[in-house]
Amino acid sequence: MYEDKRFLTANEIYAKEFKIDARGYRPQEVDQFLDMIIKDYVDFETTTKRLVGEIKALEAENDKLKAEVRNLKASLDIAGSNKGITNVDLLKRVSDLEKVVYGE
């Protein structure tokens, strides 16, 4: 993903050497600027890796929750198919069975 789009690593930036020209830039200023770029680059890489890990964890949690929703919907469908039977009906049936079993 991100790794494919990157052209340089922090070490490649650090190791880069430029040819010095008679009218070139001051090497100390270039080095200081590149040091700042390297720090930003390292911070960017660290943040990217952390965020990729968080994305993977959230995707796994999302998949788990989707499976739970599917299971709950299936449970509701099963419960919905028994619409004609209420708790009162069940209690009456249990009461009738107790009368038969215990001979009341």
Secondary structure as a PSIPRED ss2 file (coil, helix, strand):
# PSIPRED VFORMAT (PSIPRED V4.0)

   1 M C   1.000  0.000  0.000
   2 Y C   1.000  0.000  0.000
   3 E H   0.000  1.000  0.000
   4 D H   0.000  1.000  0.000
   5 K H   0.000  1.000  0.000
   6 R C   1.000  0.000  0.000
   7 F C   1.000  0.000  0.000
   8 L C   1.000  0.000  0.000
   9 T C   1.000  0.000  0.000
  10 A H   0.000  1.000  0.000
  11 N H   0.000  1.000  0.000
  12 E H   0.000  1.000  0.000
  13 I H   0.000  1.000  0.000
  14 Y H   0.000  1.000  0.000
  15 A H   0.000  1.000  0.000
  16 K C   1.000  0.000  0.000
  17 E C   1.000  0.000  0.000
  18 F C   1.000  0.000  0.000
  19 K C   1.000  0.000  0.000
  20 I C   1.000  0.000  0.000
  21 D C   1.000  0.000  0.000
  22 A C   1.000  0.000  0.000
  23 R C   1.000  0.000  0.000
  24 G C   1.000  0.000  0.000
  25 Y C   1.000  0.000  0.000
  26 R C   1.000  0.000  0.000
  27 P H   0.000  1.000  0.000
  28 Q H   0.000  1.000  0.000
  29 E H   0.000  1.000  0.000
  30 V H   0.000  1.000  0.000
  31 D H   0.000  1.000  0.000
  32 Q H   0.000  1.000  0.000
  33 F H   0.000  1.000  0.000
  34 L H   0.000  1.000  0.000
  35 D H   0.000  1.000  0.000
  36 M H   0.000  1.000  0.000
  37 I H   0.000  1.000  0.000
  38 I H   0.000  1.000  0.000
  39 K H   0.000  1.000  0.000
  40 D H   0.000  1.000  0.000
  41 Y H   0.000  1.000  0.000
  42 V H   0.000  1.000  0.000
  43 D H   0.000  1.000  0.000
  44 F H   0.000  1.000  0.000
  45 E H   0.000  1.000  0.000
  46 T H   0.000  1.000  0.000
  47 T H   0.000  1.000  0.000
  48 T H   0.000  1.000  0.000
  49 K H   0.000  1.000  0.000
  50 R H   0.000  1.000  0.000
  51 L H   0.000  1.000  0.000
  52 V H   0.000  1.000  0.000
  53 G H   0.000  1.000  0.000
  54 E H   0.000  1.000  0.000
  55 I H   0.000  1.000  0.000
  56 K H   0.000  1.000  0.000
  57 A H   0.000  1.000  0.000
  58 L H   0.000  1.000  0.000
  59 E H   0.000  1.000  0.000
  60 A H   0.000  1.000  0.000
  61 E H   0.000  1.000  0.000
  62 N H   0.000  1.000  0.000
  63 D H   0.000  1.000  0.000
  64 K H   0.000  1.000  0.000
  65 L H   0.000  1.000  0.000
  66 K H   0.000  1.000  0.000
  67 A H   0.000  1.000  0.000
  68 E H   0.000  1.000  0.000
  69 V H   0.000  1.000  0.000
  70 R H   0.000  1.000  0.000
  71 N H   0.000  1.000  0.000
  72 L H   0.000  1.000  0.000
  73 K H   0.000  1.000  0.000
  74 A H   0.000  1.000  0.000
  75 S H   0.000  1.000  0.000
  76 L H   0.000  1.000  0.000
  77 D H   0.000  1.000  0.000
  78 I H   0.000  1.000  0.000
  79 A H   0.000  1.000  0.000
  80 G H   0.000  1.000  0.000
  81 S H   0.000  1.000  0.000
  82 N C   1.000  0.000  0.000
  83 K C   1.000  0.000  0.000
  84 G C   1.000  0.000  0.000
  85 I C   1.000  0.000  0.000
  86 T C   1.000  0.000  0.000
  87 N H   0.000  1.000  0.000
  88 V H   0.000  1.000  0.000
  89 D H   0.000  1.000  0.000
  90 L H   0.000  1.000  0.000
  91 L H   0.000  1.000  0.000
  92 K H   0.000  1.000  0.000
  93 R H   0.000  1.000  0.000
  94 V H   0.000  1.000  0.000
  95 S H   0.000  1.000  0.000
  96 D H   0.000  1.000  0.000
  97 L H   0.000  1.000  0.000
  98 E H   0.000  1.000  0.000
  99 K H   0.000  1.000  0.000
 100 V H   0.000  1.000  0.000
 101 V H   0.000  1.000  0.000
 102 Y H   0.000  1.000  0.000
 103 G C   1.000  0.000  0.000
 104 E C   1.000  0.000  0.000
